Amino acid sequence: MNLLEVKNLGISFGGLRAVDNVNLLIEKGQLYGLIGPNGAGKTTVFNLLTGVYRPTDGTIKLDGVDLVGKSPSEICKSGIARTFQNIRLFKKMTVLDNVKTALHNQQGYSLAESFLHLGSYFKREKSMDEKALEILKVFDLDGQAHYLAGNLPYGKQRKLEIARGLATNPKLLLLDEPAAGMNPNETAELMDTIQLVRKRYGITILLIEHDMKLVSGICEKILVLNFGMELAAGTPEDVLNNPEVITAYLGE
């Protein structure tokens, strides 16, 4: 059953057609890759899916619900979370508090209770601490829960951003170049972690990535964009052996 259905998606900025007639069907629980050369329109697609941009044409449906026209916060509540190519953590907050910021919509106490520490405030805070630590443990970050996020090594900051996205309890998690800047050992560890997250939480993942070893190692299907248009789609083996993809993306 399809979780995400994108049909004839397109957007124009003035006279520039940034994305044109993109179609994407992602099944529940699937790990899907979105690749292409720089400037191919990958991040623009992510911005369309998350409501940063409103499409000029086409439809976006999550679990059958139309997302076009909804704000980014509404889309997040509908079940889409994302990370960014450039890390956007609250670096002067603790690792634990970074994850808890993503849990705030599930807090269940009023603004007055929050300010005055009344009612269910402490109970909910304890529950959020436990939930945040549970998520951090999946990423092997529970031991650094009280570190400042900005003091973590780069690879762990990448993991923390994914953990924070997971804390919003999404149906679909969008990962924008999660292995960017990582060394081979960190990338291998990240691959294992992403697979663990998918298995444990039954989550659907769409990722942008330039590391072909990562893409071919964990993605079940891939969509290739070039100049904002679909170039190829299918299994990693079929796509990465496609002569047009090799020419456009790998430069051969």
C-alpha positions in Angstrom: 0.0 0.0 0.0 1.3 3.4 -1.0 2.1 5.9 1.8 3.2 8.7 -0.4 1.7 9.5 -3.8 3.2 12.3 -5.8 1.7 12.9 -9.3 2.8 15.3 -12.0 4.6 17.5 -9.5 6.1 20.7 -10.8 7.1 24.2 -9.7 8.3 27.3 -11.6 10.2 30.3 -10.3 9.6 33.0 -12.7 10.7 31.6 -16.1 12.7 28.8 -14.5 11.1 25.3 -14.4 12.8 23.9 -11.3 10.8 20.6 -11.1 8.7 19.2 -13.9 6.3 16.3 -13.9 7.8 14.3 -11.1 6.0 11.2 -10.0 6.8 9.2 -6.9 5.0 6.3 -5.3 6.5 5.1 -2.0 5.0 2.1 -0.2 4.6 2.0 3.6 7.8 0.8 5.3 9.9 1.3 2.1 13.4 2.9 2.0 13.5 5.0 -1.2 16.4 7.0 -2.6 16.3 10.3 -4.5 19.5 11.0 -6.4 20.8 13.1 -9.2 23.6 15.6 -10.0 23.9 18.9 -8.1 21.1 21.3 -9.2 18.8 18.4 -10.3 15.9 19.5 -8.1 16.2 17.0 -5.2 16.1 19.5 -2.4 13.3 21.4 -4.2 11.3 18.2 -4.1 11.9 17.9 -0.4 10.8 21.6 0.0 7.6 20.8 -1.9 6.8 17.7 0.2 7.3 19.7 3.4 5.3 22.8 2.4 8.3 25.2 2.2 7.3 25.7 -1.5 3.8 25.3 -2.9 3.8 23.4 -6.2 2.7 25.2 -9.4 1.0 22.0 -10.4 0.6 18.3 -9.3 -0.6 16.6 -6.2 1.0 15.3 -3.0 -0.9 12.8 -0.9 0.2 11.2 2.4 -2.0 8.2 3.4 -4.6 9.6 1.0 -4.6 13.1 2.5 -3.8 16.0 0.1 -0.9 18.1 1.5 -0.8 20.8 -1.1 -1.5 24.2 0.4 -0.8 23.1 4.0 1.8 24.9 6.1 5.1 23.2 7.1 3.8 22.8 10.7 0.6 21.2 9.5 2.5 18.8 7.2 4.8 17.9 10.1 1.7 17.1 12.2 0.3 15.1 9.3 3.4 12.8 9.5 6.3 14.1 7.5 9.6 15.0 9.2 12.9 16.0 7.6 16.6 16.6 8.2 18.8 19.1 6.3 22.0 18.9 4.3 23.4 21.6 6.7 22.9 20.5 10.3 20.3 22.6 12.1 20.6 21.6 15.7 20.1 23.8 18.8 23.8 23.6 19.5 23.7 25.4 22.9 21.0 23.0 24.1 21.7 19.5 25.4 21.4 16.5 23.3 18.3 15.4 25.4 16.6 18.8 25.0 17.1 18.8 21.3 15.1 15.6 21.0 12.5 16.9 23.6 11.8 19.9 21.4 10.4 17.5 18.8 8.2 15.9 21.5 6.5 19.1 22.6 3.4 18.6 20.5 2.8 15.4 22.5 3.2 17.0 25.9 -0.5 17.1 26.9 -0.3 19.9 29.5 -1.5 23.5 29.2 0.5 26.7 28.9 -0.4 27.7 32.4 0.8 24.3 33.8 4.0 24.7 31.9 4.7 28.1 33.4 3.6 27.3 36.9 4.7 23.6 36.9 1.2 22.5 37.9 -1.0 19.5 37.2 0.5 16.9 34.9 3.6 18.9 34.1 6.2 16.8 36.0 4.6 13.6 34.9 4.7 14.6 31.3 8.2 15.9 31.6 9.4 12.6 33.0 7.6 10.8 30.2 9.3 13.0 27.6 12.7 12.4 29.2 12.1 8.6 29.0 10.9 8.8 25.4 13.8 11.0 24.3 16.4 8.7 26.0 14.8 5.7 24.3 15.3 7.3 21.0 18.8 8.4 21.8 19.7 4.9 22.7 18.9 3.7 19.2 21.5 6.1 17.9 24.0 5.3 20.7 23.7 8.8 22.0 22.1 8.1 25.4 25.5 8.4 27.0 25.9 11.9 25.7 22.3 13.0 26.6 23.5 15.9 28.8 26.2 17.1 26.5 25.7 20.3 24.6 24.7 19.3 21.0 27.4 21.6 19.6 30.1 19.7 21.5 29.3 16.4 19.8 31.6 15.1 17.0 30.3 15.8 13.5 29.1 12.3 12.8 27.1 12.2 16.1 25.5 15.6 15.3 24.2 14.0 12.1 22.7 11.2 14.1 21.1 13.6 16.6 19.4 15.4 13.8 17.9 12.2 12.6 16.9 11.3 16.2 15.1 14.6 16.5 13.2 14.0 13.3 12.2 10.6 14.5 10.9 12.1 17.8 8.1 13.8 15.9 6.6 10.3 15.3 6.5 10.7 11.5 5.0 8.3 9.0 7.6 9.5 6.5 11.1 10.6 7.3 13.0 12.7 4.7 16.8 12.5 5.1 18.7 15.1 3.1 22.3 13.8 2.6 22.5 12.1 6.0 26.1 10.9 5.3 27.5 14.2 4.0 30.9 14.9 5.5 31.2 11.5 7.2 34.1 9.2 6.9 33.6 5.6 5.6 33.4 4.1 9.1 30.8 6.7 10.2 28.8 6.1 7.0 28.8 2.3 7.5 27.5 2.8 11.1 24.9 5.2 9.8 23.6 2.7 7.3 23.2 0.2 10.1 21.4 2.8 12.3 19.0 3.7 9.5 18.1 0.1 9.0 17.6 -0.4 12.7 15.3 2.7 12.9 13.2 1.4 10.0 12.9 -2.0 11.5 12.1 -0.9 15.1 9.7 1.9 14.2 8.2 0.6 11.0 8.9 4.0 9.4 9.1 4.9 5.7 12.2 6.7 4.6 13.0 8.9 1.6 16.6 10.0 1.4 18.8 12.2 -0.8 22.3 11.0 -0.9 25.5 11.2 -3.1 27.2 8.2 -1.4 26.4 5.5 -3.9 27.5 2.7 -1.6 25.0 3.9 1.0 22.2 4.2 -1.6 22.8 0.8 -3.2 23.3 -0.8 0.2 20.0 0.2 1.8 17.5 1.6 -0.7 14.9 -0.7 -2.3 14.0 1.7 -5.1 15.6 4.9 -6.5 14.3 7.9 -8.5 16.9 9.8 -10.5 16.3 13.5 -11.3 18.2 15.5 -13.9 17.3 19.2 -14.6 14.2 18.8 -12.5 12.8 15.9 -14.5 12.7 12.1 -14.0 15.7 10.4 -15.7 15.2 6.9 -14.4 13.4 4.9 -11.6 13.6 1.4 -10.3 15.8 -0.9 -8.3 19.3 0.2 -7.4 20.9 -2.3 -9.7 18.8 -1.2 -12.7 19.1 2.5 -12.0 22.9 2.6 -11.3 23.6 0.5 -14.4 21.5 2.7 -16.6 23.7 4.3 -19.3 21.8 7.6 -19.1 22.3 7.8 -15.3 26.0 6.9 -15.6 26.4 9.8 -18.1 24.3 12.4 -16.3 25.1 11.5 -12.6 28.5 9.8 -12.6 29.9 11.9 -15.4 31.0 9.0 -17.5 
